[in-house]
Amino acid sequence: MKSPVRVGLFLAGMAALAARLPLGAAQVDQPVSFGKDGKLAYVADAKGNRVPDFSSAGYGGGGVRLPEAAAVVVVSPVDGEDGGRIQAAIDYVSGLAPGPDGLRGAVVLAKGRYEIAGQLRISVGGVVLRGSGSGSDGTVLVATGTDRRSLIEIHGRADRTVDTKRHAVQAAYVPVGAIKIQVADAGAFKAGDLVRIERPSTKEWLQQLGMHEAPARSGFFWRPGTVNVAWDRTVLAVSGDELTLDAPLTTALEAGLGGGTVAAYRWPGRIERVGVEHLRCDSAYDGSNPKDEQHSWMAVHVDAVRDAWIRDVVTEHFASSAVYLAEGASRITVQDCASLSPVSELAGYRRVTFFTAGQQTLFLRCRAEEGRNDFVAGYLAAGPNVFLECLAAPTHGFSGSIGSWASGLLFDNVNIDGGELRLDNLETWNQGVGWSTANSVVWQSKASRLICRIPPGAANWASGVWAMFVGDGIWSMTSEFVKPDSLYRAQLEERLGKKALEIFGATATPPVSEKTPLWERIAAQVRAQSSPATLEARDGLSLDHGWLTARNRLLVGREQDTTWWRGQLNPARTNEVGPNLTRFVPGRTGPGLTDDLVELADSMQASNRVVLRHHWGLWYDRRSDDHQMIRRPDADVWPPFYEQPWLRSGKGEAWDRLSQYDLSRYNPWYFGRLRSFAAVCRERRLVLVDDMYFQHNILEAGAHWASFPWRSANNVQAVGFPEPPPYVGDKRIFMAEAFYDLSHPVRRELHRAYIRQCLANLQDEPNVIHLFGAEFSGPLSFMRFWLDTVAEWEAETGRKPLIGLSAPKDVQDAILDDPQRSRIVSVIDFTYWWRTDKGLYAPPGGANLSPRQEERKWRGGRPSGPSLAAMAREYRERFPEKAIITGLDQSDGWAFAAAGGSLPALPSATDPRLLEALARMSPVKVRHGNRTWVLGEADRQYFVYSYETRPTIDLGASSGSFRVLRVDAKTGAVQDTGETVAAGGSAELKQDGPGAFWLTR
């Protein structure tokens, strides 16, 4: 029987919205109450919008008791690292067949302390990780080391596919709270189907919300198509053209604003019926730094999971989240969990204690201490999502949503001690979050301040609340108790009956039978049945007679650009920017976020990119996008974060209001990421170019210096740079002369130590080329110092890394003419000078202008394929044992290769036989030096690339004849046409335009 609905008078239209007071509104009847028949009665507006039924949030869709999985194996702690043993036990249970209830069993951890150097991962459904108590005397998992990983990951595969056939919603208006929708061709669906319902973010909707424009320089507004609301639902019934869904919609569908669509989806890799319970997680940190962030950030991270639970888990000292439910999490219960004593900067995107970006998630009786954003949703969390009987005490920020348009949030009997609870328009905050919350409810809750505002065309309700009140929301029973005591409990009881309330009881740790086998016995059986894995050997990058090769084959491909500073957290916009190895977004991995290094390598190979040049980011905090130089008002930094090489000290206050840097200590996460990617490069035959420095901060807009770690205000060292900085015209900064001044003893030693750190960090990885730095236009003196420091380190360690020379032409030539320092250089890079038909572009080193400032004065363009090839040939002939590479655009990779250039931009499908042959050849002089380039291996083979119609080459040093193989420049394929040329003199090759030939026996 349907609950009665009383039609009231709220949000009657835009005129009524405009009439509301800007900071408050008169109270109205509570939006949900008990009717005379004892049933819940809802106040609806003229369009049928009402408070949604939140009771489908939680495991099994709400009202389902959490399972008790049978114990399969018991693991006890040992001295030292325990993570490998626990993971092996998880993997063992993952391989068992599931029972009728879908459960495979539980890995039980006995009481004690377990050190975890890596990460525990559940990636198969039906697996439970169970401790023996969450007290300090129970099961304690300690995340050791300095990596920022999550300690426990529950992850399925991100392989969801949505049908391309989208069925339009037929109704002109589907209100908030609806579980029935009419669609075209409803017969295509049946009960049990998984469907995705999507509401588009049209230009008209954004204009209605006022989110189509913003005053900020960087355009902090919403873009059409990037704020689509999407719900994952199950079809319960089909009747005519009507689908009945298992949970309500939390945003209205309006034909005038784009309507909505329904499509079936499949998600084979999503896992179900998994849990973590009855244990304690601790993140080991540097006790001397109360703001240390070089340790595990999250205790439990969940994604691509449905029907799971985390219960009775206590976390200590993590920098960010106790539990983080990502976009792919649905029907999850987080129950009786607590976060204690977090350790981090008190700053943006830290201490995001209990977070959901998923749907139908329930946080029950969770507690947060010293958090910042304790009970929050993320971008486009479509709900319903519920925080029930949760407590934050004390807190340092707000709860609500930290992303755009989280709809269908319920805060029910929540207490925010010392902070805010916000259903609000966050406007330009964090790059334009704007309306963060819609169609959400605060019920019987307390906060120091409660902000409740109404988005145009939507609603937010606050009923039975105690706080300082702000906003034009729908207020009722303020500073009074309201009935029902709990909205979620009342809705659950009405939907499923009183028995459903039994799920709210706390659960004890189940006893373990003495018959449950210990892991050591199981492990012996597993070892006996398995065969040792064999690893394929891979050859790293080598410098061989002036060529950069791997496995005796010339490496070829284009360069992958590095993003300096951009990024967005809106899921629809994260892939707008390219990769950056040291970009960090807590809890988020993927393009535009914290790059997955293996996925990045895969994408590079798929797009024929063999080289990635890395340098530190332009600035750490995205607030700096506004290019302001003034001190920031607080530490509310915005991600994505572009991590810097140096460590925060935990002391003082930098210009961004986080603690100052210690330039004598290094960020282990930053350097660990470089090391990890270099290892991936070794496996994939890719190349990491490590630009140790990045000059942009010291010669450009003053904002680049404002929060730069080396600025005196931003570090604990006495670096001696002037304060306030000598900004020119209150806009630009020219710090190069001081930065490269080696007479200052503190700065000199800091530079020396940093260079040695960069070398030591990658000393075991061969697929790395070290350059001084990106955009270098500095003086010869500093380049000499850099190379002398490298030489000192090489002499001490006995290692010989690939050192590249990338500099203005006068600096580059001076080094190459210096016998001692030239010996250190293995690779010559052309990036900061070139030749064109209009002359030589070669600004002098140490002129204290950035490359792009110099280039603005140059009117001669960039080099053509022939001119770049001519540069490569000149230097390859002068320095035959050094490799030539370029950071300039290779408009003709074949010319560059034929001239002797390494890492040429050739097609990925280039015949491997040709690449092996090229690695054995050397430059050969020809008459048409700027039109034809020849490589040769004495009396065996030649490679010719020419722009001439009938190029002539000298084969006088050879005898006999050569087969002429034509090379397709577009594909790299080699074709034997049956042609031959005679040796012993000049040979003419016939072609109609630029072409490549391989002459072989």
Salt bridges, closest charged atoms under 4 A:
GLU68 OE2 - ARG311 NH2 3.44
ASP82 OD1 - ARG85 NH1 3.19
GLU153 OE1 - ARG121 NH1 2.57
GLU153 OE1 - HIS155 ND1 3.60
ASP159 OD2 - ARG157 NH2 3.24
ASP163 OD1 - ARG266 NH2 2.18
ASP193 OD1 - LYS190 NZ 3.06
GLU198 OE1 - ARG166 NH1 3.85
GLU213 OE2 - HIS212 NE2 3.68
ASP232 OD2 - ARG160 NH1 2.59
ASP232 OD1 - ARG196 NH1 2.91
GLU242 OE1 - LYS180 NZ 3.97
GLU254 OE2 - ARG199 NH2 3.33
GLU272 OE1 - ARG273 NH1 3.25
GLU277 OE2 - ARG130 NE 2.61
GLU277 OE1 - ARG311 NE 2.72
ASP282 OD1 - HIS317 ND1 2.68
ASP286 OD2 - ARG665 NH2 3.59
GLU293 OE2 - ARG350 NE 2.67
ASP307 OD2 - ARG331 NH2 2.82
ASP312 OD2 - HIS278 ND1 2.82
GLU316 OE1 - ARG280 NE 3.02
GLU327 OE2 - ARG588 NE 3.69
ASP336 OD1 - ARG365 NE 2.69
GLU369 OE2 - ARG367 NH1 2.69
GLU370 OE1 - HIS396 NE2 2.54
GLU389 OE2 - ARG489 NE 2.79
GLU420 OE1 - ARG422 NH1 3.81
GLU420 OE2 - ARG449 NH2 2.40
ASP424 OD2 - ARG422 NH2 2.59
ASP424 OD1 - ARG453 NE 2.79
ASP485 OD1 - LYS483 NZ 2.87
GLU493 OE2 - LYS498 NZ 3.75
GLU502 OE1 - ARG65 NH2 3.40
GLU502 OE1 - LYS499 NZ 3.44
GLU520 OE2 - ARG85 NH2 2.72
GLU536 OE1 - ARG538 NH2 3.40
GLU536 OE2 - ARG551 NH1 3.95
ASP544 OD1 - HIS545 NE2 3.52
GLU559 OE2 - ARG613 NE 2.72
GLU576 OE2 - ARG223 NH1 3.62
GLU576 OE2 - ARG573 NE 2.87
ASP595 OD2 - ARG583 NH2 2.83
ASP602 OD1 - ARG684 NH1 2.37
ASP621 OD2 - ARG623 NE 2.43
ASP625 OD2 - ARG622 NH2 2.11
ASP626 OD1 - ARG632 NH2 2.77
ASP634 OD1 - ARG623 NH1 3.15
ASP636 OD1 - ARG372 NH2 3.03
GLU643 OE2 - ARG148 NH1 2.88
GLU653 OE1 - ARG657 NE 2.69
ASP656 OD2 - ARG648 NH2 2.77
GLU683 OE2 - ARG682 NH1 3.69
ASP690 OD2 - HIS770 ND1 3.45
GLU700 OE1 - ARG852 NH2 2.90
GLU723 OE2 - ARG711 NE 2.75
ASP741 OD2 - ARG747 NH2 4.00
GLU749 OE1 - ARG752 NH1 3.65
ASP764 OD1 - ARG799 NH2 3.18
GLU765 OE1 - ARG682 NE 2.83
GLU775 OE1 - HIS696 ND1 2.74
ASP788 OD2 - ARG821 NH2 2.96
GLU792 OE1 - ARG752 NH2 2.85
GLU792 OE1 - ARG756 NH1 2.94
GLU794 OE1 - LYS800 NZ 3.82
GLU796 OE1 - ARG756 NH2 2.63
ASP813 OD2 - LYS809 NZ 2.67
ASP817 OD1 - ARG878 NH2 3.61
ASP818 OD2 - ARG821 NH1 2.73
ASP829 OD1 - ARG613 NH2 2.73
GLU854 OE1 - LYS857 NZ 3.24
GLU855 OE2 - ARG862 NE 2.73
GLU874 OE1 - ARG835 NH1 2.97
GLU874 OE2 - ARG878 NH1 3.90
GLU877 OE2 - ARG873 NH1 3.97
GLU881 OE1 - HIS545 ND1 3.58
ASP911 OD2 - ARG913 NH2 2.67
GLU916 OE2 - ARG553 NH2 3.44
GLU937 OE1 - ARG920 NE 3.53
GLU937 OE2 - ARG940 NH1 3.51
ASP939 OD1 - ARG1001 NH2 2.64
GLU948 OE2 - ARG931 NE 3.43
ASP976 OD2 - ARG963 NH1 2.79
GLU979 OE2 - ARG966 NE 3.02
GLU988 OE1 - ARG950 NH1 3.33
